[in-house]
């Protein structure tokens, strides 16, 4: 009997998972160079971002909220501050800012289609779970953050959808693009 109840509960959860994601859609921003899945159309807010050196640079926050869960992509333009236009330093600084928010569950460098990055998973004192992805591409620092309430599904649908895109909308994949360039150069060179 317990097995049947457990099986029924598991089936209900599995059947409801697609319904939970039905409102989500892909948000593609070719001007800022990213795409991400969000539960609602994002609101954009221009902000001033303070860099590690203390410089103020322009940034934009694209945010979406569903119930008690908040998702955002912050795009920081580092072209106006040459001293801060260093991806490794910018990501290290941003990661240090977030580490104080709670108990660190995961804190490692990562890669997204050949783009170096960093990921953090944080459990805040109030039980909220925060997933943060940091990437530096094309002189911009990207900060993707999913902040979910206790008991809510983690921000996996958001986190796994993050991608950088070219101005024409194609997804950036530096590894594949390098192989394609090498193949094209090999074909064009005389044998």
HUSUL-V284301 format. One record per residue. PHI is phi as a letter, one per 40 degrees, with the letter a starting at -180 (* if undefined). BURIAL is b if it has 9 or more other ideal C-beta (glycine too) atoms within 8 Angstrom, else e. Layout:
{{PHI	BURIAL} {PHI	BURIAL}}
This chain:
{{*	e} {c	e} {c	e} {c	e} {c	e} {c	e} {c	e} {c	e} {c	e} {c	e} {c	e} {c	e} {c	e} {c	e} {c	e} {c	e} {d	e} {c	e} {c	e} {c	e} {c	e} {c	e} {c	e} {c	e} {a	e} {c	e} {b	b} {b	e} {b	b} {c	b} {c	e} {c	b} {g	b} {a	b} {b	b} {a	b} {c	b} {b	b} {c	b} {a	e} {c	e} {c	b} {c	e} {b	e} {b	e} {c	e} {b	b} {b	e} {b	b} {c	e} {c	b} {c	e} {c	e} {g	e} {c	b} {b	e} {b	b} {c	b} {a	b} {b	b} {b	b} {b	b} {b	b} {a	b} {b	b} {b	e} {f	e} {c	e} {b	b} {b	b} {b	b} {a	b} {b	b} {b	b} {b	b} {b	b} {c	b} {c	b} {c	e} {c	e} {b	b} {d	e} {c	e} {c	b} {c	b} {b	e} {d	b} {c	e} {c	b} {c	b} {c	b} {c	b} {c	b} {c	b} {c	b} {c	e} {c	e} {c	b} {c	b} {c	e} {c	e} {i	b} {c	e} {c	b} {b	e} {a	e} {a	b} {a	e} {c	e} {a	b} {a	e} {b	b} {f	b} {g	b} {c	b} {c	b} {a	b} {a	b} {b	b} {b	b} {b	b} {b	b} {b	b} {c	b} {d	e} {c	e} {g	e} {c	b} {b	b} {b	b} {b	b} {b	b} {b	b} {b	b} {a	b} {b	b} {a	b} {f	e} {g	e} {b	b} {c	b} {b	b} {b	b} {c	b} {b	b} {b	b} {b	b} {b	b} {c	b} {d	e} {g	e} {c	b} {c	e} {c	b} {c	b} {c	e} {c	b} {c	b} {c	b} {c	e} {c	b} {c	b} {a	b} {c	b} {b	b} {c	b} {d	e} {c	e} {g	e} {c	e} {c	b} {c	b} {a	e} {d	b} {c	e} {c	b} {c	b} {c	b} {c	e} {c	e} {c	e} {c	e} {c	e} {c	e} {c	e} {c	e} {c	e} {c	e} {c	e} {c	e} {c	e}}
